Amino acid sequence: MRDRIERRAAVADGSIQLAPETTSIEEQIAERDRAARDKLEEIRRSLRKE
């Protein structure tokens, strides 16, 4: 029984340590999406001028 409790505690600790990295990845994805939208809008504007 003790092993199960210790294993669950270790998993919980690992989840807490990984949480900040997840946020960072989500922020990176959001930034990439913003950059892609901006580039697409730039391309559309250049096509309208021609």
Helices and strands as residue ranges (DSSP letters): H 2-49
